[in-house]
Amino acid sequence: MLAAPLTSGLDAADAAPKPKSYKNCTALQKDYPHGVAKKGARDKVTGKAKPVKNFTVSTKVYKLNDGPRNARTGEYDLDRDNDGVACEKR
């Protein structure tokens, strides 16, 4: 007899915010506290700083928040160091 799997009562869709464009990093970090990255990205650091590794991986959200500000859509560039991780924070 197989036991039923344990669940938290939340679907994956309930746990993640809907992909959208954010005005700034403060707004993005309310939904993604350590930033958001495209698949395969690594945080670029200088000096003795350690890279952030606990960001959320979502290429769709990353693409909505990377690039020059688009006057028509209002999207902002939130990955200013172009390392594939937007708004990285420890």
N, C-alpha and C positions, 0 to 999 in steps of 0.2 A: 504494500500500500504506500503510495507516494503522499508526502505531506505537501500542503499548499505553500507556495513561496510567501515569505514575509514581505509586506509592502508598507511603505510609510503613509499611504493614503493620498500621495501627491503624484500626479502624472508628470512626465518630463515637461510637458507644455505648461503646466502650472508653475514649475520651479524656475523657468527661465523667462526673463522679460522679452517682450516682442522686439525684434530687431528694428532699430530706428537710428536716426542721426541725432547727435547731441550737440548742444551749442558750445560746451566747454568740458574740460576734464572733470571739474567738480560735479557736473550733472551726470556724466558717464559713470563716475565712480560711485554714485548712489546705487546704481544697478550692478556694476562690476567693480568692486572695491580695489582690486589690484590691477585693473586695466583689462584690455581685450586684445587678442592677437589673431593673426591669420595662421593657418595650419603650418607648422614647421618653423615658426619664428623664434628668435632668441633675442633677449634683451641685450642691447649694446651698452656697455659701460666703459668709463675711463677711470684711470687711477686704481685705487684699491677697493673701490665699491664692488659689492657683490651683485650679480644680475638678479632681477626679479624673476622667479620661476612659477609663482602661483597665480598667474593671470588666467583669465578665461579664454579658451580657444574658440573663436567663432569667426570664420572668414567673412561671413555675411555681415555681421555687425562691424567688423574691422573695415570692410570696404565702404560701408556707409559713413565712416568717420575718418577716412584718410583722403588726402588730396587737397588742392587749393579750395578756398571757399567758393562755393557756387552761388552766385547771386539769385539765380532762379529757384534753386531748391533749398538754399540756406544751409547747406552742408559745410562743415568746417574741417580743417586739417588738424587732427588731434594726435598724429604721429610725426612730430616735428623732427625727430632724429632719424626717421625712415628706416627703423630696424624691424618693422613688422609688428610692433607692439604699441598700441595707442594708450596713452595715459597710464603707463606703468607706475606702480607705487608699492612699496613694501607693506 
